[in-house]
Amino acid sequence: MKEFQRVLKSVFESVIMLELYPKSQIDLQVFVLESDGSYKSAAFNAVSLAIMNAGIAMKDFLVATNAGLLNQVAVVDLIY
């Protein structure tokens, strides 16, 4: 979880236009209620939507998903 917190912070620090908010603090709080394999992409999408909803300027918006290979076949929803 600590590593994911660092990744989440660094990604959104690079996307949010921090120069428009000097002497400001933007807090991101993510509560994982259930971890069934896709909490990382869900967290990225939730934070991205929350920042957009708050009207905070971003260089671009983030979307995330998970994918993988199963018997040489590309699959998207890995929890099934």
Backbone as a ProteinNet text record, in pm:
[ID]
protein_1_A
[PRIMARY]
MKEFQRVLKSVFESVIMLELYPKSQIDLQVFVLESDGSYKSAAFNAVSLAIMNAGIAMKDFLVATNAGLLNQVAVVDLIY
[TERTIARY]
81.8	0	86.5	196.7	283.3	340.3	379.5	432.7	324.9	203.2	93.8	63.4	73.5	54.1	157	281	386.4	361.1	317.1	288.5	171.7	66	-51.8	-13.8	66.6	109.1	193.5	291.1	380	306.3	214.7	139.2	53.1	-19.1	-107	-31.1	87.5	170.5	215.9	235.8	279.1	162.7	40.6	-75.3	-144	-152.4	-217.1	-126.7	-184.3	-108.6	-81.9	18.9	47.8	90.1	144.4	188.7	71.4	-49.7	-168.5	-218	-162.2	-207.2	-90.6	-22.6	88.6	35.1	110.9	74.4	-57.4	-86.5	-208.5	-171	-264.7	-245.6	-365.5	-339.2	-444.3	-430.7	-530.1	-527.3	-607.8	-548.3	-615.8	-633.9	-757.8	-784.8	-859.7	-803.5	-864.3	-890	-1013.8	-1050.4	-1082.7	-1005.7	-1028.5	-1119	-1244.7	-1340.7	-1329.4	-1295.3	-1279.4	-1170.6	-1079.7	-968.4	-982.5	-1047.5	-1068	-984.5	-878.1	-786.7	-774.7	-869	-862	-870.2	-826	-837.5	-746.7	-634.8	-543.5	-605.5	-659.7	-722.5	-847.4	-922	-1039.7	-999.2	-889.4	-841.9	-796.6	-721.6	-679.7	-800.6	-899.4	-1018.7	-1097.9	-1111.7	-1187.8	-1120.4	-989.4	-916.7	-921.3	-905.9	-912.2	-1049	-1155.1	-1289.7	-1313.9	-1263.1	-1281	-1208.8	-1089.6	-1014.4	-1086.7	-1137.9	-1215.5	-1339.7	-1408.7	-1531.1	-1501.7	-1384.3	-1346.3	-1303.6	-1284	-1244.8	-1097	-1016.9	-871.9	-814.6	-733.1	-677	-575.4	-589.4	-497.1	-446.9	-327.1	-271.8	-348.2	-391.8	-468.8	-539	-638.4	-704.2	-654.1	-663	-613.8	-729.2	-710	-800.5	-713.6	-766.1	-688.7	-778.5	-716.7	-783.8	-679.6	-723.6	-628.2	-651.9	-545.1	-552.4	-441.4	-454.7	-352.6	-370.1	-285	-292	-331.1	-426.6	-470.8	-474	-381.8	-369.9	-354.2	-265.3	-236.5	-354.9	-453.9	-570.6	-573.4	-588.6	-595.1	-730.2	-725.7	-848.3	-840.8	-957.4	-961.9	-993.7	-1098.9	-1138.7	-1078.5	-963.9	-887.5	-947.4	-1040.9	-1095.7	-1191.7	-1238.8	-1326.7	-1242.8
-120.1	0	127.1	123.8	242.8	274.9	171.7	193.8	252.3	201.7	253.8	399	434.9	574.7	665	621.6	701.5	715.3	607.7	612.5	706.3	693.9	779.8	927.2	956	1094.1	1147.6	1071.3	1120.7	1137.7	1048.3	1059.7	1185.7	1208.7	1325	1456	1451.2	1571.5	1612.9	1516.4	1549.6	1591.3	1557.7	1588.4	1717.9	1742.8	1864.9	1983.9	2093	2214.4	2288.2	2240.4	2291	2437.4	2484.9	2624.8	2723	2676.7	2762.2	2770.5	2688.6	2682	2697.9	2814.8	2835.3	2850.5	2805.2	2812.8	2741.2	2639.8	2560.9	2416	2346.5	2204.7	2129	2027.9	1943.2	1806.6	1765.6	1636.2	1534.8	1419.7	1308	1197.1	1158	1048	939.8	821.5	706.8	599.8	558.3	452	326.5	222	95.4	11.8	-1.8	-78.3	-227.9	-263	-403.5	-414.6	-503.9	-520.7	-654.4	-654	-778.8	-784.9	-707.1	-718.4	-596.1	-505.9	-389.9	-257.4	-258	-135.5	-24.7	-59.5	43.8	123	56.9	129.1	202.5	144	212.8	339	332.6	449.6	560.4	525.6	626.5	693.3	614.7	670.9	758.2	713.4	791	924.1	921.5	1045.9	1139.7	1087.5	1170.8	1238.5	1162.3	1219.9	1321.2	1294.1	1387.8	1519.7	1512	1633.9	1714.3	1645.2	1714.8	1779.7	1707.7	1759.7	1880.8	1882.7	1995.3	2117.2	2101.7	2214.3	2245.9	2151.4	2170.9	2149.5	2243.5	2238.4	2125.6	2048.4	1938.7	1951	1900.3	1899	1801.7	1693.3	1591	1509.1	1432.3	1348.9	1205.7	1134.7	998.1	899.5	790.8	676.2	552.1	452.5	331.5	209.3	99.9	-28.9	-136.6	-257.4	-366.7	-467.8	-529	-626.3	-728.3	-838.6	-940.6	-1045.8	-1145.4	-1257.5	-1383.4	-1455.7	-1581.6	-1684.6	-1779	-1879	-1812.6	-1712.2	-1638.2	-1561	-1531	-1452.5	-1327	-1212.2	-1087	-1078.3	-1051.6	-1035.6	-902.2	-843.2	-712.7	-721.4	-787.9	-793.5	-917.1	-899.6	-1014	-1081.7	-1017.5	-1081.6	-1193.2	-1198.9	-1308.2	-1409.3
0	0	0	75.1	80.6	-56.9	-129.8	-264.5	-355.3	-344	-425.2	-389.6	-262.9	-221.9	-288.9	-292.7	-356.9	-506.8	-570.6	-713.9	-741	-662.7	-678.5	-662.9	-561.4	-536.9	-652.5	-695.4	-801.2	-934.1	-963.9	-1089.4	-1088.6	-980.5	-979.1	-958.6	-898.1	-892.7	-1031.3	-1119.4	-1254.3	-1344.7	-1307.7	-1391.4	-1349.7	-1220.1	-1171.1	-1200.5	-1244	-1273.2	-1142	-1069.6	-935.7	-935.5	-1047.2	-1052.3	-1041.6	-1066.1	-1052.5	-908.9	-821	-682.1	-585.2	-590.7	-497.2	-354.6	-259.8	-117.8	-89.5	-167.3	-148.5	-120.3	-60.6	-33.3	-88.5	-166.9	-222.5	-158.1	-82.5	-15.1	-94.6	-116.1	-182.5	-79.9	-57	35.6	-39.1	-37.6	-105.1	0	12.3	104.7	24.3	43.7	-25	64.2	23	101.4	74.9	-47.3	-82.7	-187.9	-167.2	-260.2	-330.6	-445.1	-518.3	-645.4	-650.5	-762.9	-850.4	-846	-935.6	-859.4	-734.1	-655.5	-707.3	-769	-817.8	-931.9	-1029.8	-1140.7	-1092.7	-1000.7	-946.2	-871	-797	-723	-817.8	-922	-1019.6	-1084.8	-1124.4	-1188.4	-1091	-966.5	-867.2	-836.1	-818.8	-789.2	-908.9	-1026.6	-1146.8	-1159.8	-1137.5	-1143.9	-1032.4	-913	-801.4	-827.6	-885.6	-917.3	-1025.1	-1125.7	-1229.6	-1169.8	-1082.3	-1020.2	-932	-870	-784.9	-864.8	-995.2	-1078.2	-1072.4	-1031	-1024.6	-1164.5	-1208.6	-1344.2	-1356.1	-1464.1	-1491.5	-1635.1	-1660.4	-1795.7	-1883.6	-1825.3	-1894.9	-1787.9	-1825.2	-1725.8	-1737.6	-1627.6	-1621.3	-1623.4	-1692.7	-1684.9	-1669.5	-1601.6	-1578.4	-1591.9	-1630.5	-1638.3	-1611	-1600.5	-1585.3	-1696.9	-1741.3	-1850	-1830.9	-1901.2	-1890.6	-1998.1	-1993.4	-2087.1	-2011	-2063.3	-2005.3	-2117.2	-2114.8	-2221.4	-2358.6	-2364	-2487.8	-2541.9	-2457.4	-2496	-2408.2	-2470	-2394.2	-2323.3	-2193.1	-2113.5	-2040.3	-2015.5	-1952.8	-1804.7	-1765.6	-1625.3	-1561.2	-1496.1	-1447.4	-1324	-1256.5	-1136.8	-1171.2	-1293.3	-1336.7	-1409.2
[MASK]
++++++++++++++++++++++++++++++++++++++++++++++++++++++++++++++++++++++++++++++++

